Amino acid sequence: MLRNLFIGAVVGLVLLSSCEKRKSIPVETEDSPARSPEEELETFVLEEGFKIQLVASEPLVQDPVALSFDEDGRLWVVEMRAFMTDIEGSEEHLPIGRISVLEDLDGDGVMDKGTVYLDSLVMPRALGLVRGGALVAENNALWMTEDLDGDLVADTKVLFDSTYSANGIPEHSDNGLLRAMDNWYYSAKSKIRYKQIAGEWVRDSTEARGQWGISQDDQGRLYYNYNWSQLHGDLVPANYLSRNANHKPSTGIDHGLTIDRKVFPIRSNPAVNRGYIPGTLDERNRLLEFTAACSPLVYRSSVFPEEYYGNVFVAEPAGNLIKRNVVEEQGAILTAFDPNPGREFLASTDERFRPTNTALGPDGGLYITDMYRGLVQHGSYVTPYLKEQTIERGLVLPVHLGRIWRIVPEDWEPKPAPNYSQASLEQLIEALSHENGWHRDMAQRLLVERNDPEAVKPLQALIQSDASNLAKLHAVWALEGMGVVDSELLLAVLDEDDVPLKAASLRLLEEKAQGDPVLLEKLQSKITVLAKQAGQKEALQLALSSHVLAAEKSVEALKPILVTHGEEPLIRDAVMSSLEDKEFVMMRALWEDPAWKEPSMGKEIFLETLTTSLVKNGDAEQIAELLAMIEGGDSGYTWMDKVALNGMAIQAGDPEYTGFVTLSREPSLFSKKDLPLEGEKFSSLQSLFTWPGHRPEPVAAATGLLDEGARKQFTEGRQKYLTTCAGCHGSDGKGATRMGPPLAGSEWVLGDEKRLALILLHGMEGPLEVAGKTYDAPEILPVMPSHSTMDDGSIAAILTYIRNEWGNQAPAISGRTVSFTRHRSQGRVYPWSAPELNEHMEKQSIGSPEE
């Protein structure tokens, strides 16, 4: 009897707990009415230990798309009030957008007052605060605005850059204007950055990054994303890997931290642009994967529990949620994972909850702009399906609503706003040690903008003190922004243990050493010593900084880095970036180095990459000397001979290099009968050269019957293949033991182009039959991972290459085909098995890009 009573009590507790859990998840209604802020608040489900609070709502703020806090904790909001006010977006040309400044007058954490800083704007999209005003992106341009009298209303507006956001389409035009640690303003969906140097603004080109929103971590590394891929970032500083015009890197910039695209909404999401595509929504009409990922934010405060520091939050307005990613650092590489698969950090049952931007507040809170509307897809891309859904379900109106939310721990209480505009130099320097990254960033910015000579010595003293390494790092960049970097101080920093601090010092020493022979010699000595014992992350910066050294000294520093870390593609790209016009010096050094007598995959890939760069450099004398080095001896051709020959032959497939190198006579190597190249490859190699009596015609022997555009794809694809695929499938396409099956002669490679694209987009798991042989773990890895973070053009180049190398011959694959296949397989978040993929190809009418 007692036992039965105990069991009944336990069951009752379980049911009660279950009921309580069900009550904690708001009920989803069939329709999606516009709710008041108080009603919307009841629709949120948040990770345990946190609370979400309303900071501002309409009419104080309307259609918010971006936000930023100024030095006194006031909240600046970009309001895109003309965005999709009807299904056609017919009012986008109207000047009804604005920038507002919100203030919390009584310190309760809720905004009480709004001031329109700038009105009558056409589709404003970005804001970058500067001394006395703001950079504002609107009307397809960037403007410098100033508040001359301190009333929070702009008094001047001057055209700053007519090319910024010239596209005009909100989803695909410059935005962000993040002031990063290196004192440059960076944007997403842009190749432009800006910086104020000695009082003058400088405009510079940089790598393209992301789509909507941009953030940075404690080391100044940039984070961004694309609507289809939630988290990307830079592993190296801007404009580093692109310095060698003879080498096109495949790593480092636009690095995908995770292939996880799964999302877990708590309501149905039928009104998404591709909801008609099978697999986009589950049986409950809930979104399966990211379709509108935006505004990644690196959380850099101790207000949240310790395990949240450095996490990256990603907004998904189409799924009414925000995902949390834990970032891990493994050497020089960053990866991320979802710590709570199956549930999100924040989700809502309100279909109109549309998080478009996130920011870290000075109080440590996570701030969210909620555009609060039914339709967030721009008219340029609204599908007939979405149009029908939006109209039938009454999602077009109302507009001009909007909320700003703050997420904080449950025991959090509001704190007084900062007042850095009135802070002394001592207070600003002290703020560089603040536990909240917002304060450190703001203090650095204000120190640079004030540019007070009295700050120099205290900043230098901070770097030499026992302050935190983060404080020292910001101090170094503050001095850089003020233009008063001390070389001896930076050289001393190289003896410290903190790698990010040493890396920053190396970056700044490079520039100063270029005009100072004495400093250059000191730097050279430091780099050479450090390179022999550096871990991977330190070696990365040492490899990049070797660019400034003379050729022989650069090679001396780079060789031990290659020996120790050369199996990592990022390190190889970093080394190559420092070898512009030094390629042959490195080639000759490796040819004579005993450590390079035995091959490895990393060595083979680097040597071929080096050969490719040497060919592109086009120095006839150096290439002729390389041919002479390859002529070998009685022992036959070494692995280095074969790799160099193959690399030159592949480059010859690019019509740009036909007859590229003029020689005085035919190389004796070409008369040898045992040359380790097949006939097609040999003919291709010959086509690189011109000599008396020999002027080659454009050929594509090594690349089948590909046209000129496809041959360029082929050569580009080879380099990307070496970086991404050769580790598992071999540089020769024959597969690698315990890694991957062969690609040469594979029916999977030569078969349907869309099926092949699906394999790269989603991955594949064994067993797998290739040319009559079954491959399965442990002979190969159990799963080939997805490569969905790669762009369509890169995937197309790799596929075109593998379909036309090692005796394979099949039509090229276009980036458009990959893009179409990616979109039509929206919702696929797991690797294919062979039977499943074949069944999918039989049953699904994928169509073609022209359909």
N, C-alpha and C positions, 0 to 999 in steps of 0.2 A: 504493500500500500504506500509506504513512504517512498519507495523507489519510483512508483508511478506518479506520485505527487511531484517528485524532483524532476522527472522527465517532463511532466506537464509544465512546470515552472520554466524550465529551460526553453521549451518550445515557445511558451508565451513571450519570453524575453527576445527570442529570435524574431518572432513576428512583430513585436513592438519595435525592435531595431529596424526591421525591414520597412515598417510603416513610416518610421521617422525618416528613413533615407528617401522613401518615395515622396514624402512631404517636402523634403529639402530640394527636390527637383521640380521646378514650376511646371504647371500643366500647359502643354502646347495647345493653342486654339487653332481651329480650322482656318479662320481668317487671320489677317495680320493687321489689326487696326493700329493707328498711331496712338501710342500711350503717353501719358504724362511722365516726366522724369521719375516721379515716385512710383508709378506703376511699372516702368521699365526696370527700376532697381530690384523689384521682386522677381524678375525673370533671370537673374544671373545665378550661375553656379560657379563657385570659386574654390581653389585649392584650400584645404583645411589650414586654419591658422591665419587667414587673411580676411580683410573686409574691403568692400568697394564703396566709395563715397562719391556723391555728386559734388563737383566743384563749380560748375557753371552750366547754364542751359539757356534755351531761347527765352526771351528775345535778346538776352545779353550777348549770346553768341549764336550764329547761324551758319549752317553748312561748313563746319570747321574741317580743314584738311591737313593742317600742320600747326605746330606750336613750338614756342621757345621761351625760356625764362631769361630775363635780363639780370643785371648785376644786383638789383634790389628786390629780386624775387617776384617781379611782376610778370604776368603771363601774356605773351604776345601770340595772337591767333590769326592764322590766314583763313579767311572765309570766302570760299568759292561759291558765291550765291547764284551765279548764272549757270552752274553745272546742271544739265539735264532737268530743267524745270518742266519739261514735257518729254514725251517719248521720242521726239525728233531732235531735242536739244536746240531748239530754235532761238533761244535767248543768249547763247554763248557770246555773241558779239556785243552784248549790252554791258556798259560800265557800271555794274552793280555789285562788284566784289569789293572787299575791304580788308584792311589790317586793323585789328582791335587790340587794345592793351587792357587787361583785366587786373583789378586790384582787390585784395582782401583787406578791407579797412579795419576790421575789428579782430583779426587774428584767429578767427574760428575755423579757418581752412576752406571757407566758401567765398567765392568772389562776389563782391558787393557792387563794384563800380566798373563800368566799361567806357573807355575813351577810344574813339575812332582815330587811329593814327594816320591812316591814309584811306581815302574813300574814292569811289568812282573808278574802280579798277576792272580791267577786262581779264577774267579768269586768272586771278592771282594764284600762285602755286608754290612759292618758296620764300623763305625769309632767312637772312643771315645778319645777326646783330653786329654792329660795329660801333665805334666810339661816336656818340652823338647822333646815332640814327640806325639805319638798317639798309642792307641790300634787299631789294624786293623784286621778285620775278613776276611779271604780269605783261599781258598784251604782247606775248612772243618776244620779250626782251628782258634784260636785267637793268635795274635802275638803282642809282645811289640816292637815298633820301636822308634828309637831316632834320632834326628838331633843334632849332637854334635857340629857343627860349625855355626849354625844359618843361613844356606843358603837355608832352606826350602827343603832340600833333605835328606832323611833318610840315616843315616850312619850305623845303626845296625838294625837287625831284629832277635828277639829271640822268640822261641815258648813259649807262655804264658799259653795256655790251649788247649790241643788236642781234648777236647770233645765239644768245642764250634762250633756250626753250622756243626756238624758231619753228619747230615742228608744230607746236600748238596743241597737239592731242595730249590730254592729261596723262594717259597711260604710257606714252612713249616720248617724253620730252624732259629736258633737264629739270632737276628738283633736288632739294636737300640742303645745299649750302652749309655743310658741316664744317665748322672751324676745327681742324684736326690738331693733334699735338705738334706737328711740324710747322704750325702757323699758316698753313695753306687752307683755303676754303675749297672743299670737294663737293661734288654733286653726283647723284645717281643719274643714270641714263645720260651720261655726258662725258666728253673728252676734254673738258676745260677745268682749270683750277685757277684760283686767284690768291694773291698775297700782297700785303703792303710792305714794301722794302724802302727804308729811309724816307718814309712819308709818301712814296709813290706806289700806286697800285700796279702790279704786274700780272699779266694774263699769260698762262702757260698751257700747253697741251699735255694731256696725260692719258692713261689707259681708260677705256670705256668701262663703266661699272654699273651693274644692276638696273633696276627699273623704277621703283618708288621707295624712297627712304634710304638713309645711310647712317651708320653709327661707327664708333671706334671703341677699342678696348683700352686697358691700362697701358699698353705698349704703343698705342697709336696705330694699331693695325685696323684697316677699314673693313666693315661688314656691310653687306647689301644682299639683295635677292632678286628673283624674277617671279612673275606670277605663278609659274609652274615649278619652281625650285626654291625652296624656302630659305636656304641659308648658304651664302657664299662669302668669301673674304679674301683678303690679300695676305700672303705669307711673307711678303717682302715689301720694302718701301716703294712708293710710287716712282715710276720712270727709271727703275733700275734694270730690270730684265730686258728692256727694249733698247739698251745702249749699243748693242752690237748689230749693225745694219746687216751683217751677214748671217745672222741667226734669228730664227723665229721661235721664241720659247713656247712651251706647252704646259708650263706649271707656274705656280707662284702667285699669279694674278688671276682673279676669278676662280679661286679654288672652291669647289663644292665641299662643304663640311659634312654633309649627310645626304644620302640618297633617299632617306625616309620622307615620303610625301603624304603619308596617311594623316587624316584629320578625323576628329570624333565629335561632330556637332551633337547637340541635344534636341534638335528640332529638324523637321524636314526642310529641305532647301530646293524646292522645285524651280525657283526663279533664278537659276544660274545659266550662264550663256550657252553651255554645252550640255545641258540637262537631258537633251534628246539622244545623246550618244550613249549606247549601252555601256554600263560600267562606271559612268560618272556618278550616279546615285545608287544607293543600295535599295533593298526592297521596301524600306520605309521612306524613300526619297531623301535620304540624308547623303550629303556630300562625302565622297570617299577619299579624295585627295585635294591638295592645294590647287586652286585655280586662280586665286587673286592674292597670293602671298605678298606682303608689303611691310615696310617700316620695321626692319629688325632693330632691336635695341639691346645693347650690351648693358646689363645691370651692374653698376659700379658703386654700390653703397652697402654699408653694414646694417642698415635699418632692417632689411629682410634677414632671415636666418643665414648663417654662414654658408650653407650649401647653395644658396642662391647667388652668391657673389660671382660675377663673370658669366652667369647664364644669359642666353640670348632669347628674348621674347619676340615672336613673329605674329603679326596680325593677319587674319584671314576674314575680311569683311563679307565674302560670299558665304562663308560658313558660320558667321556670327560668333567668332571665337578668337582667342589668342593662345598660341602654343608656347610652351617653355622648352628650351633646349639646353642641356648641359654640355659645355664645351670642354674638351680634354686636349692637352698639349702633349704630343709624343715627339720629342726631339724638335724638329723645325716644322712639324706638321700639326694642323688643327683638325680635330674631328668633333662631331656633336651627336647627341642621341636624346631621344625623348625619355625622360625619367619615369613617366606615368602613361605608358601606352594604353589606350582605351578611354582615357579622359583627358581633358585639356585644362590648362591653368585657369582659364576663364572661358565660359560659354554662356550663351543666352538662348532662351526659347522665343525671344522677340526677333522676328525676321528683319526688323528695321535697325537692329543694332549693327552699325557699320564702323568698326574700328579702322581708321585710315592712317593714324600716326600715333607714335608713342614717344615718350620723353621721360628722362630722369629729372625729378624735381630737386630743388635745393633742400627740401625736407626729406629726401630719400624715397619719396613715393614714386610709383609707376603711374604716369599720367597718360590718358588715352583720349584722343579726339574721336568722338562718335558722330559721324555725319548724320545719323538717324534719318533714314529715308528708305523707301522700298527699292529704288533703282539706283545702282552705283556703277553700272556698266556704261561706258561712254558710247554715244550714238554711232560712232564710226565702226563699232564692233558688235552692235546689238543684232543678234540672230533673229530670224522670224519666230523661232520657238520662244525666245526670251520676251520678245515684244508681245506675243500672245499671252504668255503667262503674266506679264506685268500689268497689262490692261485688264485681263479677265479677273485678276485677283486684287485689283484696286491699289496697286503699288506705286503708281506714278505720283500721286499726291497724298499727303501734303509735302511741301518742301519748305525750306527756310527754317527748319528746326535744327537742333544740334545740341550735343551735350559734351561735357568734359568730365571724365571720371578719374578718380585717384584710387590706386590699390595700395594698401598698407597693412602691416600686421594688426591683429585684432586689438592689441594693447597700445596701439600708437595714439599719440596725442599731438595736436598741431604745435608747431614751434614758431617763434618769431621769424619773420622774413629777414634775409640778410640785407645788409646796407653797405655793399662793397663800393658803391659810388663815392662814399665818404670815408672809405678805409684808408688808413695810413700805409706807407710802404711796409712797415713792420707787420701790420696785420695781413697784408696781401701775401707776404713771404711766408708767414705762419700758416696761411690757408693752403699753401702748397703741400702741407702735411695732413690735410683734412682727410677723414675716412671716406668721405663722399666724393666721387670723381667729379661731380658737377662743380664743387667748390674749387678743386684743384685746377680744372679747366678754366674756370672763370678768373681765378687769381692769375694764372699765366697770361690769359688774354689781356687783362687790365694792366699788368706789369709791362707787357710789350707795347700796349697802346700809350701808356704814360711815358715810357722810354726815359725814365728819370735816371740820370747818371748815379744818383745816390743809392740806387738799388743794386749796382754792380757788385760791390764788395760783399754786402750781406748775402747775395745769391752765391757768390763764389765760396763764401764761408760755409754756407749750407751744404754745398757739394762736398766739401772737405770734412764735414761733421759726421756725427753718428745718426743723422736723421734717416728716415726711411728711404729706401731706394726709389720709391715712387716720387717722393718729394725732390730727391736729387735729379731724377729724370725730368720733371717739369722745370726745375731750375736751369738745367742745361738748355732746354728748348726756349725758356724765357730769355736767356742770354743770347741765344741764336736770333730770336725775333728782334732783339734790341741791337743786333749787329756788333756785339762786344764779346765774342767768344775768345777765351784765352787758350792758346794752343798747349802750353805747358800743363795747364790744369786738366785738359782733356787727355793728354798723354798719361798723366798720373791716374786718371780714371781707368785706363786700360789695365791697370794692375789690380783692380777690384774684381770681386767675384760675380757681381750681378750682370748677367748677359745682356738684358735690354739696355742697361746703362752704358755698358761697353759698346754696344752696337750703335747707340746714338752718338757716342764720342767718335767712333770710327767714321760715321757718316759726315760729321762736321769737320773732322780733320782732313778728309779727302779734299774738300773744296779749298781749305786754307793751304794745303800742301802743294797744290798745283802751281802756285806762284811763289813758293818758298823752298828752294833746294835743300836748305838745312833741315827744315821741318820734314820734307819728303824723305830724307835719309833716315831720320828718327822713326818716322811712321813705317817705313819699309822694314827697319830692323824689328819693330814691335810685331808687325804682321807676320813676318817670317818665323819668329819665335813662337807666337801664339798658334800659328797654323799647324804646328807639329803635335799639339796636344789638345786641340779644341774639340769639344763635343759638337754634335751635329748643328745645334742652333747657333752656337758661336761661329762655327765653320761657315755657316751660310753667309753671315755678314762679312767675315774675313774674305771669302771668295768674291763677294760683291765689291768690297773696298779695294781689292787688288787691281782693279781697273786703273787706278791712278798711278800705279808703279810702271817703271820701264819694262819692256818686254821680258828680258831675262829674269829680272827680279820678280815680276809677276808670275812667271812660270815656276820659279823656285818656291814661291809661297803656295801656289795652287796644286802642285804635284802631290804633296802629302795629304791635302784635303781630298783629292781624288782617290788616293789609295785607301784612305780610311772611310770616306763617306760617299764614294762615287757610285755606289749601287742605288742611291736615292736620286730620282729624276730631278728634284728641285735643286739639289747641289750641282748636278751636271749643268742645268740651265744657268745657275748662278756663275759657275766657272766660265761658261761660254759667253756670258754677258760681259765679262772682263777681258775677253780675248780679241776684241775687234782689231784687225790688222796685226795680231800677234799669233794668229793660228798656226803659221808654219813653225814659229819658234817652239810652240808647244808640241807640234807634231814631231819635230826632230828630237826634242827632249824625250818624248815617250818612246820613240823608236829605239833610243839608246839606253833606256832605263831597264835594268834587270827585273824590276818589280812588274814590268809589263810583258814579260816573256810568256807568262801563262795567261790564258784568256779567262774572262768571266763575262756574264751577261752585261753588267754595267760597263766594263771596259769596251766591249764590242760596240755597244750603243754610243758611248762617248766618242770613240774613234770614228765611227761613221758620221756622227754629228759634226765632229771637227773637220772631216773631209768635205762634207757638204758646205760648211762655212768657208773653207778654203777655196772651193770651186766658185762660190758666189763672190768671194773677194776678187777673183779674176786675175791674180798676179801670175802671168805666164811663166816667169822664171821659177817661182815657187812650185807651181804645179808640175813643171818639167822636172824639177829636182825630186818631187815626190815620186814621179814615175821612175826616176833613176833609182830611188831608194827601194822601190818595189821589185826591181829586177832580180833580187834574191841571189841564191847561190846553189851549191850542189845539194843542199838539204831540202830543196823545194821551197814552195811558198808558205810563209808563216800565216798564222791567223790574221795578223795585222795587214799583211799584203792583201789577203782576200777581202777583208772588210773595207780597206781603202779603195780597192778596185770596184767593189760592188757599190760603194757610196758614190763614186764618180759616175758610174754607169747609170744609176738611178737618177741622178741630177740631170743627166743628158736627156732623160725623157721629157724634161721641161723644155719646150721650144725656145724659151728665152736664152738657153745656153747652147743652142746649136752653133757650132763654129765659134764658140765664145773665146777660146784660147788660141792665140796665134803662136806657132812654134817655128823655129828656123829649119827644122828637118823632122822627118818621121821618127818617133821614139823607137828605139831598138826593141823595147818591150813588145810592141805590136807584132813583131816578126816571130815571136816565140810560139811554138806549137802547143806548149803545155800550159798556156795562160788559163788560170782557173775561172774562166767566164764562158758561158755557153754562147753560141753564135749570135743570138739576139742581143744579149748583154754586151758582147764584144763590139758589135756594130754600133750599139748605142754609145759605148765608151768612145769609139772613134769619132762619133759625131760631135763630141765636145771640141775637137781640135781642127785647126786649119794649119796646113803647112804647104810649101811649094808642091804643086801638083795634086793637092787634096783639098777640096772645098766641099764639105758635106752638105747634102740636101737635108731639109727637115725630116727626121724619122721618128717613129714611135715604136721601135722594135720591141723594147722592153715593156711597153705598155699596150700591147695588142693593137686594136683599131680605134683607140680613144681619140677624140678630137682634141683641139688645142686646149680648150677649157678643162676637159677631163684629164689631160696630161698634167696640167698644173695641180689639179686635185690629187693626182697620183703621187707626185713628188711631195706635196704637203702632207698627204696621208701617211707616207712612209715615216716622216719625222714624228707625227702624232702616234702612229702605231708603235714605234720604238719606245716612246715614253709610256704609253698606256697599256699596250697589249703584249709586247714582246716578252715580258717577264713570265707570262703563262703559256704563250703559244710559240715562243722562240723567234729570234730575228730572221730565221729561215722558214718560218711557217710550219715547221715539222712538229710543233708541240713540245712541251717540256714535262719530264717525268714528275708525277705527283702534282702537276699544276693544271695544264690545259691540253685538249686534244689538238691534232693537226688542223691547219686551215688549208694547206695545199691539197687540192683535189677534193675538198669537202663539198658535199652536195648542199650543206647548209649555207655555205658561202656563195656557191654558184647558182643556187635556186632563187626562189621568189625574193625580190628586193625588199618588199615590205616585211616579209617574215624575218629576213636578216636584220632589218632595222628594229623590229620588235625585240630581237634578242639583245641588242645593245641597249635599247631603251629600258628594258625591264629585267634583264638577266635571265639565266637559264640554269636549271639543276639537272643532274644526271639521273639515270644513265642516258648515254647519247651514242648513237651509232654513226660512225663516219667511215665511208668507203668499205663497208662490210665488217668493220670491227667495232665492238661495243666498248665504250669507255665509261668507267664509273669509279667512284672513290673506293680504295685509296689511290688508284692509278692516276686519277686527276682529282682536283678539288671538287667537293660535293656540289658547290654552287658557283657559277660565274656571276659576279655582282652586276647590278645595273650601272649603266653609264649615263643616267638621265640628267646629270648635272652638266654634261657637255652640251655645247650649242649644236644646232642642227648642221651647220656647215662643217664642223669638226667631225661629227659622226659620219657625214656623207663622204668626207675625204678619206677617212679610215676604211670605210666599206668599199669605196672605189678602188683603193689601193689593194686590199686583200683579194678583191675579185679579179685583179689583173697582175698578180705577182706569183712566182713559183710555178709557172705553167698554167695558172688559172686564167681564164679569159671570159669576161662577162661584161655587159653594159655598165656604164658608170651610174652612180646613184646621186641624185641632186639633193641639195639641202631642202628644197621644197618637198620632195618626197618624204624625207625624214620628218619635217614639220607636220605634214599632213598625217603621217602615221602616228606621230606623237599625240596629235589632237584627237584622232579617231580612236585611240586606245586610252583615252582619259579615264582614270579610275583604276587602272591596273597597277597594283602596288606590290605584287609578289612576282618572283621569277617564274618563268614558264617551265613546264616539263615538256619533253619532246612530243609525247602523244597529245598533250593539251594544246600545244602550239599548232600542231598539224590539224587538229580538230577545229581549232579556232579559224585557221585559214580556209578550211573547207566550208564552215558554216557561216562565217561572217563575210558579208559583202563589204569589204573595206573600201572599194572603189579606187579612184585615182585622183591625183592632185587637180586634175582638170574638171572633176565633177563638182 
